[in-house]
């Protein structure tokens, strides 16, 4: 998916989170959205995803040369973030069956193979609410990385992962990034060292709030 941001800005009350962002995010690119905590990285991702409307500027989307309306972007989007909730009253198998009805898996990937990829075979019949925080994060990442979606957004993807989980993430984000438009919010180099582009949110902040 090609995303064109032109003069993009987002403001909450009188404070500009970012402003004047003009950039094209192209298929096959992996962009690290960088900045200190509270700089607006998640806000930028949520704006690009269409979940937040920009205060000024425009966003346009196209897929294979055809325009995509902002209300249709969720069809083509896979998103993983620590603040996104799972359906914890379901078992793992029930959740995967439900989720893939709306967000199919990549060609060649099945529910069973995804469970194996995530190393969650012993937990297939367990309620998701019984999972550890690391298991939940691996599940969120697995659903996003292996979704059949041309736009992939990852917000602080190694949150709650131990060293083994971080290595798992690094392996599978590289294995699934080809041909996608990937934006990744982080301030941890191990999360984004494979990215070929960087965007520093603080480069698009206007300074003092308006009066």
N, C-alpha and C positions, 0 to 999 in steps of 0.2 A: 504494500500500500504506500502511495506517495502522499505525504502530508505537507502542505504549504502553509506556513505561518507568516502573516504579513502585518507588522506593526502590533503584534499581540501584547495585550496588557491585562492584568487582573488586579483589582483593587477590592479591599474589604474596608468599608467605611471610608476613611480618608487616607488609609495607608496603601500604597502601591506595593504589591508583592513582587511583581516584575512588570516591565514596560518596554515597549519598543523592540520586541523580539521579532525579527524577520529571518526565517530559515526554512530550508526544505529538508525534510526527512525522507530519504529515498529507500526503496526496497533493497534489501541486502545490507543496509547500514546498521551499525550498532552504536548508539550514542549514549555516553555516560553523562547524566545530568548531575552536576556536582555543586557543592556548597555546604556551608556549616549547617548544623541542626537549626531549624527554624527559618532557613533562608527562603523557603518556598518551593523546594523540589517536588514535594508531593502535590502541591497546588498546581504546579505546571503540568505534571503528569495527568492530573484529574481534568485539567482544562483541555489538554490535547485529546484525552479520551472522550470528550464530549459530556462528561459528568458535571462539569462546571462551565457556565457560559463566560466567555471573556468580557471584560469591561470595555475594552476597545480593541480594534484590529479585527482580523478575520482569520479563520482556519478553513482550508478546503482540503478535501480528501478525494483520491481517485484510486481505482484498482483496475489494472490492465487497460488504462487509458479511459476508463469510464468514471464519471463523477459518482461519489457516494455521499448521500445526504447525512448530516450529522446524526440524525435520529436512527440511521441504519448502521452507524459505526459499531455498536455493540455486537452485531452479527459477525464482525470480522476481527474482534478484539479478544485477546487473552490477557488477563491482568492478575498479578499476584502481589499482595501487600500484607503486612502484618495485621492491618486494621480491617481487612476483609474477612467476614465471618463464614464459617462452614456450617452446614446443616448437621449439628452435632447430635441430634436425636436419632439419626440414621446410623446403620452400620456402614463400614467402609464399602462393602459391595453394593448396598442400597444407594449410597451417595453417588458412587460412580455410575450406576445404571441411570439414576435420575439426571445427573449432570450431563452425561453424554447424549441424552435425548435432545438437549438444547445446544450443546457445544460438542460436536463430534470430535473424535480423536483423529490424529494424523493418519493418512493412509498407511496400512500395514501394522498399526498399533491397535491392540484390542484391550478390553478391560483387564483380562487376565495378564497380558504382557505388561500393562502399566503397573499393576500390583507388584509384579516381579521387579520391574525397573525401580520402583520406589522402595524395594526391600520391605514390603508390608504384608507378605504372605501370611504370617502367623496372626495378623490382625484383621483378616478379611471379614470376619463375623463379629468383630468388636464394635461397640458404639464409638463414634468419633469423639464424643465427649470424654471418653476414657483414654484417649491418646495423650502422650506427652506433648509438650510445646514443640519439640523438635520434629516429632512425627507429623503433627498438624502442618508445620511449615513445609516439610517435604511433600505432603499431600497437596498443599496449595501450589507449590512449584510444579509438581508433576502434572496437575490439571492444566496449568498454563503452558508449560513447555511443550506438552504433547497434544495440545489442542490444535485442530486444523484451522488455524487463524493466522492471517498474514500480518497482523499488528500485535506485537507483544510488548507489554509494559510491565516492568518489574520494579518494585519499590522496596529498597533495603532487603534484598532477597535472602541474605544469610542470617537474618534475625532468628534467634533461638536455635541455630544449628551449631553442633560441635565441629571439631576439625574434620571428622569423617563426613559429616553432612556438608560441610563447605566443599570438600573434594568432590562429593557426589554432584553438588550444584555446578561446579566448574566443568565437570565432564559433560553433563547433560545440557547445559546452556550452549556449549560449543557444538554439541551434536545436533541441536535443533534450530540454530539461528539462521542457517542458509536461506536466502530468498525472502526473509521476513524484514519488516521494519521494526527495529528493537530500540526502545528507550529504557534506560535503567537509572534509577535514582539511588545515589549512594555517596558516602564519604569514606568507604573502605576499599582500598585498592584491589584486594583479592576478589571483590565482587565484579569489578569492571575492567580488569587488566586486558581482556580480550577485545574491548571496544575500540573501534577505529576512529571515533569522533568524540569530542567532549564539548559540553556546554556548561559554562559556569553561570549559575543563576544570578550571582551578585553582579555580573556584568550588565544586567538588565534591571537594576534597581535604581529608583530615581532619587534616593536620598531622603531629605526631610519630608515629612508628610505635609500635604497641602492644607492651607488655612482657608 
